[in-house]
């Protein structure tokens, strides 16, 4: 599991809680925007980011586990 750092960016949801967004997902969003990544591949990147966020929160023992709103375009 990657740690926050140079390969992850933190984004805040409406509560202000910071969730890491993997560099791979950020790159995938950019690639999708210029038609170099198809919808299915982008969906796989989102799914992986959501699984990673949930795993991180569970590993920390967080009483609140969320998907990090990874699919929100405003983040």
ChimeraX attribute file (.defattr): number of C-alpha atoms within 10 A of each C-alpha:
attribute: neighborCount
match mode: 1-to-1
recipient: residues
	/A:1	6
	/A:2	11
	/A:3	10
	/A:4	13
	/A:5	10
	/A:6	9
	/A:7	12
	/A:8	17
	/A:9	14
	/A:10	14
	/A:11	16
	/A:12	13
	/A:13	15
	/A:14	8
	/A:15	6
	/A:16	8
	/A:17	10
	/A:18	13
	/A:19	23
	/A:20	22
	/A:21	23
	/A:22	26
	/A:23	14
	/A:24	16
	/A:25	20
	/A:26	15
	/A:27	14
	/A:28	20
	/A:29	20
	/A:30	13
	/A:31	14
	/A:32	15
	/A:33	11
	/A:34	8
	/A:35	10
	/A:36	11
	/A:37	15
	/A:38	12
	/A:39	12
	/A:40	9
	/A:41	12
	/A:42	18
	/A:43	15
	/A:44	13
	/A:45	19
	/A:46	22
	/A:47	16
	/A:48	16
	/A:49	23
	/A:50	22
	/A:51	14
	/A:52	19
	/A:53	22
	/A:54	19
	/A:55	16
	/A:56	18
	/A:57	17
	/A:58	14
	/A:59	9
	/A:60	9
	/A:61	10
	/A:62	11
	/A:63	8
	/A:64	8
	/A:65	13
	/A:66	16
	/A:67	16
	/A:68	23
	/A:69	19
	/A:70	22
	/A:71	13
	/A:72	8
	/A:73	7
	/A:74	8
	/A:75	13
